[in-house]
């Protein structure tokens, strides 16, 4: 039997760190509207996250940032 070894490294972000990544991505895209439009979701979602009115990063936003949403037991 052949054993495969996968060398995968992971970095774990909490919601607030993911929102900081979103902030950087929005700055790179030159604004919330441009970022939201490029990834086909509502600018209001982006705005609520960046203003702190919402702290739950949705799966589409996580995917746009190149992240996977996972649940980890403490």
N, C-alpha and C positions, 0 to 999 in steps of 0.2 A: 504494500500500500504506500502510495506517495503522499507525503505530508506537505501541504502548502503553508508557507509562512507569509503573512501579510504585514508589511511594515507601514502601518497607518498611525499617524499621529493626530491627536485631536486637541483643539483648544476649546475650552468651555467658557461661554459668555452667559452672564445673567441678563435679564430683560433690560436693565439700565445700560449695560455695556453694549447690547445690541442696538439700543436707541442711539448711543454715541456713534456707532458705526453708520447708522442711518443718517445722522447729522453730517458726517463726513461725506457720505455718498451724495446727499442733497447739495452740499457745497460744491462738490466736484461737478455735478450736473447743472450748476448755476441756478438752482431754485427748486422749490417743492413741486411746482406745476410741471416743470420739465422732467423731473425724476418720476413723478406719478404717471405722467403721460407716456413716458418711455416704457414703463413696466405695466401699463394698463390697469391702474387702480386709482381710486379717488384721492385727490389732493387733500381732502379733509382728514382722511385717515392719517396721512403723513403729518399734517399740522397738529393733530391731537397728540400724537406721540411726541413730537418735538416740543410742544408747549407743556407737556406733563399732565394733560387732561386724561390721558389713557396710557397705561403702561403694559398693555398686552400686545406684543408684536405678533401680527397675524402670519399665517403660513406664507401667503403670497409676498409679503414684505420680507420675511426671512429668506425666501427663495431668491428674491431680487438682490439681496445682499450676499448671496452665496452661502447661506447658512441652512442647517437642518434644525428643525425644532424637535427636541428630545425631552423626555422626562427622566430625571435621575433621582433615585432614592438617596436620602441622606443617611 
